[in-house]
Amino acid sequence: MPNNSKKLSKEAYGGIRGEDYIPFIPTTEAMPETTGYSIAMGTIFAIIFAAANTYLGLKVGLT
């Protein structure tokens, strides 16, 4: 089996100086942290995990 492993070039490990780096999202743009979508998804996941923990706890006889 031939060794066909590919490696990154040495330039890939160098990094970028701070003044040359252009971020994907500009620093002037404020991203919302709390949205209706995040609250809804958090509530849905909380219900699912609470139900799963309740079911498994009762199933193994912890209560």
C-alpha positions in Angstrom: 0.0 0.0 0.0 1.7 3.2 -1.1 1.9 6.1 1.3 -0.1 8.8 -0.5 -0.5 11.1 2.6 -0.9 14.8 1.7 0.5 17.4 4.0 -0.1 21.1 4.4 2.6 23.5 3.2 4.8 25.3 5.7 3.0 28.5 5.0 -0.3 27.0 6.3 1.1 26.9 9.8 2.4 30.5 9.9 -0.7 32.4 10.8 -1.7 35.9 9.7 -0.6 39.1 11.3 -3.4 41.1 13.0 -3.2 44.0 10.6 -3.5 41.7 7.5 -6.4 39.6 8.8 -9.9 40.5 7.4 -12.6 38.9 9.5 -15.6 37.2 7.9 -18.1 39.3 10.0 -17.0 42.9 10.4 -16.4 44.2 13.9 -18.8 47.0 13.3 -21.7 44.6 12.9 -23.4 43.6 16.1 -24.7 40.0 16.1 -27.9 39.4 18.1 -27.3 36.9 20.9 -30.9 36.3 22.0 -33.4 35.7 19.2 -36.8 34.1 19.1 -35.3 31.2 17.2 -32.7 30.5 19.9 -35.2 30.7 22.7 -37.6 28.3 20.8 -34.8 25.8 20.0 -33.6 26.0 23.6 -37.1 25.3 24.9 -37.6 22.4 22.5 -34.2 20.8 23.5 -35.0 21.4 27.2 -38.3 19.6 26.9 -36.7 16.7 24.9 -33.8 16.2 27.4 -36.1 16.6 30.4 -38.4 13.9 29.1 -35.5 11.6 28.2 -34.0 12.0 31.7 -37.3 11.4 33.3 -38.0 8.3 31.2 -34.5 6.8 31.8 -34.5 7.6 35.5 -37.9 5.8 35.9 -36.8 3.0 33.6 -33.8 2.1 35.7 -35.6 2.6 39.0 -33.8 5.6 40.4 -37.0 6.9 42.0 
